[in-house]
């Protein structure tokens, strides 16, 4: 006779679990290798990451144990809790929330280490937005511009205040991830084409304007726009735009490019990396991957990410509930942008931002939040069969 635990294990997605196990091994190996080319003292980051992964898999199983209804019920409580955490972080003294590299993003808690509330808030926001869209569509089956504006207004109301708090930490990268996830869910929600066109045109106009100014009137960029940013953000942007003339600001990127380039096709071999990159074990972990395994190994890692994203999107597509589809879409786009931004900054095509490479970068908060996200995907995948013979509308209205 099957127990509930045995039934849970039998319905978990083995493919996602396998990919996460591979990522855990790669993360520990490359973090260990990265430590050998830097000044890290006696701290064993590889061992700590191994412990983080053990905790992460426990979290993943606990989240996967829940069903879709339970996850939806946690939407508002988790949103409120982590929103309060963001506010508390802002006003906490430096001994609890220290300023690190010009940013105040982490609680420093004895025994637990550093905790970044915005990582967890991102997941809570995606869940809440998915719940709001689901309930809105259940109420307003006939789409009009008025109902679309009402939906967008609801979402902006819960998104803008916390985004402003995260922005002044400062953490523009995380705010960008918030809106990427939300916009992707809105595109799936059935908004009218006119509304979708607005969402598409606004960012294109902003990007187009910035490109025009950069090529035809760069003084506006350097003298008017960049000074609006915080000092460390200014240094990163200037170092990216003009690395040759700002070698100090572009030092990390230059070292990363040297590491990536020296790996060539097949790399120098595992544990044979020799190029020093500051904080190589964290946001620049991909430079170690490329240096030691070359283009071939780096491509395999990217393929693993692609397979994971494909599985997440497939889970959302197969889900019999709108909520499951929205959550998977938001998570998939958020993780995809993280991967693109992180690898992009490692190879110099994107400015340096404090965005980690999912599942590979050293750090508890990033790993735990991503494992929570994967636990939610596993929960959706194991439970959507329960609604196989129920209509979407029936299930949505029961929530």
N, C-alpha and C positions, 0 to 999 in steps of 0.2 A: 504493500500500500504506500502510495506516494505521500510524503509529508509536504507541508507548504514550502519548506526550504529546498527540498529536492525538486519540487515543481518549478521554483524560481530559477534554480541553476539550469534546468533543462530548457527553459525558455529564454535565457540570456543569449545575446548575440555573440557567438564565439568568435566571429570575424573581428568585431570591434575589440573584444578582449585580447585577441592575439596581437593586433596592431599596438595596443597600449602596452603589452608586455615587451614587444620589440622596442618601443620608444623608451621604456624604462631602462632596458639594457643599454641602449645607445646613449641615453642621457648620463647614466652613471659612468660609463666608459669615457665619454668625451669630456665630462666635467673633471674626472680624475686626470686625464691627459692635459687639460687646460691648466690645472694647478701647477704642472711641472714647468711651465714657461712664465710664471709670474711670482710675485712676492706675496704669498698667502700665509706665511707663518706656519703655525702648527694646526690650523683649522683644516679638517678633512671634509671638504665640501661634498666629495663623492659619497662618503659614508652617510652624511646628513641627507643627501638626496635619496639614497637608498631607503632611509627611514621615512622620508617624506612620501616615497612611493608606496611603502607598506601602509602608511596611514591613508594615503590617497585611494588605494584599492579597497580598504575597509569602508571609506566614505562612499565610494562608487557603489558597492554592494548594498549599503544601507539605503541610498537614494533609489537604486534600481528596485528595491523591495516595495517602494510605494507604487500606487497606480496613478493614472492620470487625474482622477478626481481629487486625490489627496494632494497632488502637486498643485493643482489649481487653488485648493483651499489655503495653501501656504503662500500664495502670491502676495496678498496684502500684508500679512504679518512679516514676511521676509523683507518686503520693500520698506516698510516702516522701520524695522529694526536696523537695516543697513543705511537708510537715510539718516537716522539718528546718529549712527556711528560716524558718518561723514561729517555731520555737524560737530560732534564731540571731538573728532580729530582736529578740526579747525581751531578749536579753543583750548585744546589740551596743552599743558606745559611741555617744554622741550625734553624733559626727562622721560615723559611718556610717549611723546610724538616728536622725535628729533628731526631737525632739518638735515636731509641727506642730499648732497649734490644740488643744493638750491631748491629742493622740493620737500614738502611736508605731506607725505602720502602714507606713512606707516605708523602703526602703534608698535612700540617696543615693549613687549611684555615678558617678564622673567619666566624662564622655562619654556614658554611657547615661542619666543623669538619675535620676528617682525610679522605683522599682519596688515595687509593692505585692503581696507574696506571697499574701495572702488571695484576691486576684482570680483568680490561677491555681490556687490550692488548690481553690477552688469548682468549677472544671471537673474537676480531678483527682478530687474527691470524688464528683461525679455519675457519672463514668465507672466508678469503683470500686464504688459502690453498685449500678449497673446490672449490673456483672459478677457481684457477689455474689448479687443476686436471680436472675439467669439461671442460675447454677450451682446455687443452692438449689432452684429450681423443677424443674431437670432431675433432681435427686436425689430430691426429695420430691414426687412427682406427686399423692399423696393428701394433701389439706390437713387439718390438725387444729390445735387450739389450741396444742399443743406445738410443732409445726413452725413455726407463725406466730410464736410467742414466740422460738423459736430464730433465726429470720430477723431479727426486730426487735433481738434481743440482739446479733447480729453487726454490724448496722449502727450501733447505738448505741456499740458498742465502738470503732469506727473514727471516729465522729463527735464524741463528747463531749470527748475530750482536746484535739483541735485547736480545737474551738469555745470551750473555756475559755480557751485561749491568745489567740484572736482577741477574745474578750469583754473581756479585761483590757487590750487595747491602748489605749483601748476602741473596739470596733466592733460594737455590738449589731445594727446593720443588716445587716452581712455574716453574722452568726450566724443571723439570721432567714432570710436567703436560703438558707443551708445547709439548714435544716430544712424550708422551703417546698418546695425541690426534692426532698428525701428523702421527705417525706410524699406528694407527688404521685406519685412512683414506687411507693411502697408501695400506694397506692390502686389502681394499675394491676396490681400483682403477683398479685392473686387472694387476698388475705387474707380470712379469714372475716368475716362481717358484724359479729360481736361485737367483733372487733378493730378494724374500721373505725369502729364506733360510739365506741369509746374515743378514737380519734384525733380524732373530730369533737367529742365532748363536752368533752374537757379544755380546748381553746382557747376554746370557747364559755363555759365556766364562768369561766375567767380574765377574759375580756372582760366578761362579765356582772357579775362581782364588782367590777371596776374602775369600770364605769359606775354601779353602785349606790353605791359609795363616793363617787364624784365628785359625784353629785347629792344624796346624803342624809348623807354624813359626810366632807366634803372635807378635814377636818383630818387624817384618816388618810393621804390622798394626799400632802398638802403637808408634814406633819410626820414621818410614819413611812416612807413608801415612796420619795418623791423623794430624801430625804437619802442613801439607799443607793446612788445613782448618783454618777458622777464629777462634778466641778464644772461642766464644760462641758455635760454631759448634763442636769444640773439646770437650767441656764440655758435650754437649748433647750426642755425640757418646760414649764417655768414660762412662758416667753415664748409658747408655743403655747396653753397653757390660759388664760392671762390676759394677752393682748397689751396691753390698755388700761392695765393697772397695772404692766406691765414693758416699757416702750417700748424700753429699751436692749437687752434680751434678744430682743425681737421685731422689732428694727430691720430685719434682712435680709428677714424675711417681709413687713413693712409696705411696704418699698420694692418688693418683688416684686409684691405685690398692686397697687400703684400703676402699675407698668409694664404688668401684664396688663390692668388696667382701662382704661388710657389707650389701648390698642390698639383698643378697641371692636370693630366688626364686620370691617372690612377693613384695619385697621392704619394706621400712619403711613408705611409704605413702607420697603423694604429700605434699610439704612444710615441711617435717619432716627430711630432710637431716641434718646431724650434722658433717660430716667430712670436715675439711677445706682443700681445694685444691687451690693453688695460681692461680689466673686468671681463676677461675672455670667457669665463665660466657662466656668465649671466646672459646678457642680451646679445653678446657676440659669439655664442657657442657655435653657430653655423660656420664661423671662420675656421674653427678647429676641425669640424666635419670636412670642409672643403680642402683644408691643408693636408689632412692625414689620409683621406680617401679619394681626393681628387674630384674631377668633374663626374666621374662614374658613380662614386659613392654618394656625392651630394645629390645627384639626380635620383638615386634610389630613395633617399630620404624624402625628397619632394614627391615622388610617386606614392610613398606611404601616406603622406599628408593628403594627396589627391584621393586615394582609396578611402581614407577615413571620412573626408568631406562627402565623397560620393555615397557612402553608406548612411551618413546623417541625412542627406537630402532624400535618399531612397526611403529611409524610415518615415520622414515627413510625408512623402508622396503616398506611401502605403497606409498611413494612419487613416482610420475611419472618422477621426474628429478634426475639426478645423483647428482646435487648440494645439493638437500634436503637430500639425503641419506648420503652424505659425512659429512654434517654439523651435522646431528643427531648422526652419528657414533662418530665423534670427541667429541661432547658434552657428549654423554653417557659414553664414556670411561674416559673422564676427570673427570666427577662427580663420577664415580665408584671408581677410584683410590683415589680421595679425601676422600671418605667415608671410604675406606679400610685403608688408611694411618692414618686418624684421630682416628677412633675407635681402630686401631691397637696400636697406641701410648698410648691411654687411658688405654688399658689392658696390656701394656708392651711388646707386640710382635714386635713393630716397634719403631725406635728412635723418640724422640720428634722433630717435625718439625712445622714450622709456617703455617700449612695447616688447614683451618677451616672445620667444619662439615657443609656441605651445608644446608641452610635454618634454622639451629638451633643455630649456633654460633652467639653471639652478634657482630654486626659490619655492617656499611653501605655499604662499598665497596664490601665485599663478598656477601651480600644479593642482592645488586643492580645488580651486574654482573650475579648472578645466575638467577635473575628475567628477565634480558635481554635475557639470554640463553633460558629460558622457553618461553619468548615472541616470540623468533625466531622459536622454535618448534611449538608453536601454530599457527604462521603464515604459516609455511610449511604445517601443518595439515589442515588448513582451505582453503588453495589455491591449494593443489595438485589435487583436483577434477577438477580444471579448465583445466588441461592438460590430462584429462582422455582419450581423443581420439586423443592426439598428441603423436608422437613418441619421445623418449628421444632425439634422435639425432636432430630432428627438433627444439625442444625447446632450446637445448644447443647451436645450431649454431645461434640462434637469439639473444643470449646474447653478 
